[in-house]
Amino acid sequence: MNALRFIRLPTLSISIVLLSGCVMSSNVQQIDRLESVGENPRIVMMPPDVKYYLLTASGVPEPNVEWTTAARENFHVAMTDYAASIGTDLAFISADSLSENEIRYESLHSAVGSSLLNHHFGMMKLPSKNGKFDWSLGPEIASIGENHDADYALFVYYRDYQASGGRVALAVLAAAVGGAVATGSEHGFASLVDLKTGDIVWFNVVNAGAGELRNKDGAATAVRALFKNIPTARGSGEQQ
């Protein structure tokens, strides 16, 4: 599902081409609105698994702590504003306070989400699913709901690979002889999990063009794309 950025050489000029051209989004919604035994449904936001990388000239991704820190901070602000705008009671769990069990579910979500990309949205369909969206993190996740007085958990996975100057130069040279070299990519997905059952009741995938998390305006754009049509207590969230 990754949308790669390439540099190609048209007849007279060199240009950067986004394969997607705009935000690519794939959304599955299993419920129309949030439900709760309490007065208002409550979502707990797990620490977003957001990471930025610098793509070296040789194509090796190097983690960039400064970019990742800025992206996570901007995401938190943008998500707080977005939740307020759609009337959602959202509580954040800090990474420092995660229990061993919650850390395990963070890893499990990344694995299940990757499987979803391959086997539900991708070409490698699972015969056992018979085309149905039937994915879960397991009923034991109910402990998170009990510990945080929440009805749902929201998980986020996001990766961005930015080309270095050397990588861009290599892409230009490759384009000059009719080749193409990837100059980066971005992709992410988000899951809303029912903490009573462990079922994923909403899932959204985004690719290139979703938004630049390293700045505040871009983060707001990325959050709107990433949480397109997320259910709320009054129905689906903001339409994109």
N, C-alpha and C positions, 0 to 999 in steps of 0.2 A: 504493500500500500504506500510505500515511500514515493514521494514525487521529487525526483532529482533535478538539480539545476545544472544546466550545461552551457558551455560557450560553443557556438558554431560559427562558421564563416559563410555568410550568404555571398552572392556574386560580387558585391562591392564593399560590404562593410561587415564588421564583427559585432555580434550582438549577444546578449545574455538571454537565454530562453528558459522560461519556466514551463515545464511540461504540462502543468495543470492550467496555467494562465489565470486561474482564480482559485478561490477556496474549494477544495474537494472535500465533501462531507458525506458520510454514510451514517444513517441514524436508524436505530431500532427502538421502538417504544412499546413496552408490554402493558403499561397502565396509563390511564388518562389523567389521574390525579393522585396526590399523596393521601394516605390514610393514617390515622393514629387513634389509639385508645384514649389519648389525652385530649386536651383542648385544641392544640395545634401540632401538626406533624413536625418533627425535628430531624434535621439531617446533620450528621457529624462529618466534617471534612477531614479525611486522612491527609497527612503531609504529602503534598504533590511531588511525584517523582519526576522532577523537571531537571534536565541537564543540557548544558551547552558544550560544544566541542569546536576546536579549531582544526580544520582539515589541512594537514601539511601538504607540501608539494608532492610527496610520494603517496598521498592519499590516506595517511595514518591519522585517525582522529585522536586529538589530545584534549583531555578535559580542561575546561577553562573555568576556574573557581570564581573569578570576578564576574563573568557573564552569568554564570549559574546563580550566584547570590543575588544579583540584580534582578534576574528573571523571576526568582521565587518571591522576592519582596514585592515586585510589581504585580505578580499574580495574586498575592494575598490581598492587596489593596483593591485590585480590579474585581476579584471574586466577592469581596465584602460588599462593594457597591452594587454588583450585579444581583446578589442575593436579596439585598434590600429593595432593588427596583422591581423584582418579581414577587416580593412578599414572602420570601422563604426564611424560616428560622434555621440559620446555619451556625454551627459551632465548630471551631477549628481545634484540631489536636496538634500540638507542637511535636516536632520530631524528637526533641529531648525527653518528652514524657511518655513515649511509646513503650508499652510492655513488650515482652518477648513474643507473646501471642499476637499482638497487633503488628509487630514487625514481620511476623510470618505471613500475615494476611496481605501486607503490602507486597511481599515477594510473590505470593500466590496470585494476586491480581495481575501483576505484570505478566506472569506465565499464562494465565487464562486469557487475558486480553490479546496476547500475541497469537494464541491458538485461535481465537475468534477471527483475527485478521486473516489467517491462513485458511481456516476451515468453514467460516460462515460467509465472509466477504470475498475471500480469495477463491482460487480454482480447486483447491484440495478439499472438496466437500466430504463430510463424514456420512457414510450410509446410515449409521445408527441414528443420526439426527433427522433424517428424512426431510431436510429443508427447514425444520423448525428451529426457532431461536429458543434453545433450552440449555442455558448455561448458569452455573451456580458456583459460589465460593464455599458452599457447605453450610449446614444448619448450625454448626458450632460457632459461627461468627456472631450468633445471638449474644455472646458474652460481651461484645463491643457495645451493643445496644444497651445492655444492662449496666455496664460500667459508665456510660456517658449519657444515659437517659435519652436515647435516640431511637428513632424508628427506621432510619435509613443511613447508609454510609456512602460517601462519595469518594471515588478513587480517580486519580489523574496520572497519566503517563505522557511525557512530552520530551522529544529530543530535537535538537537543532544543531546542524553541522555547518559552520561558516568557513568559507575558503580563505586560506592565507594568501598573501601576495604572491608567494611562490607557486601556489596551486593555480591561481588565476593566470599567471604568466605561462605556466605549462599548458593550460587550456587554450590560451591564445595561440601558442606555437602549434598545438595539435590541430586547431581550427584552420591554421594557415595551410595545412597539407590535407585538409578535408576530413580530419578526425573530430572526435568529440570527447571531452574529459568532464566528468561530473565536478561541479563547483559547489556542491553542498546539497543539503536536503533538510526538510523539517516534517515531522509527523507527530501525531499524538492521539490519544483516545481517553475517554472518560466513561466511568461506569457508576450507575446508581444501584446500590444493593439493598434489598429488603432485609433488614436485620432479624426479622422473625423467621425467615426461611433460608436466607443466604442466596436467593435467586437474584440474578442481574435483571432488573426490570426496565432499565434504559441504558443504551450504549451508543456512543457517538464517536466517529473517527474523523480526524481532519488531517489534511496534508498541506503542501506548499501554499502560501498566501494566507494562512490562518491569522497571522499577526506576529509582530516582533515583541516578545516578552521583555526585552532588555530596556524598553522605554514605556512610559506610562500609557500613552495613547495606544501604542501597539498592543500592550497587554489587555487593555479594555476590548480591543477588537478581537484578540485571540480568545478571550473568555466568552464573548458573545457567540463566536463560531463553535467553540468547544462544547458549550452547553445549550446548543440549539435544540429547542423543543423539549427541554427537560421538564418533567411533570412538576407541578406545584400543588399546593392545597386548593387552588382555584382552577386548576387545569394546566395545560401545557404552558411552558415558559415562553420567553420572547421568540417570535418567529423571525427567521433570517431570510 
